[in-house]
């Protein structure tokens, strides 16, 4: 199953969740690619290269990283080291069959396995998380506003 124009804001099977994780971050000195469980992640100089619990690795564009992660004290923002994600809601839906989705329009092609979760961080901004990892790190969103409010 290929997802090209899906929007979880209009999907009755999707719900809002928040992640709680501390990750190790190294900021890229040049462009490159790292292999994640879901596929190759291309990155540019300055982007964040993350290693999560369990050793999963992925890249996050710098502007997106700066909006979603904070350093653990006494680390200064922008230095390599431990960061914790902000508890920002994301839309998520578990997918019963193998599937693909692009991280963003024209971006990296990610491959999900049956039972993995499709995440929508914002319209046109996607990710995939394995079921066991999702259950370990994500909790239903309990914040203000409608429970299916999309991230801005």
Secondary structure, DSSP 8 states (H G I E B T S, - for coil): -EESS--GGG-TT-EEEEE--EEEEEE-SS-EEEEETTEEEEE-TT-EEEE-GGG-EEEE-HHHHHHHEEE-TT--TTSSEEEEE----EEEEE-SS-EEEESSTT--EEEE-TT-EEEEEETTEEEEE-HHHHHHHEEE--SSS-TT----
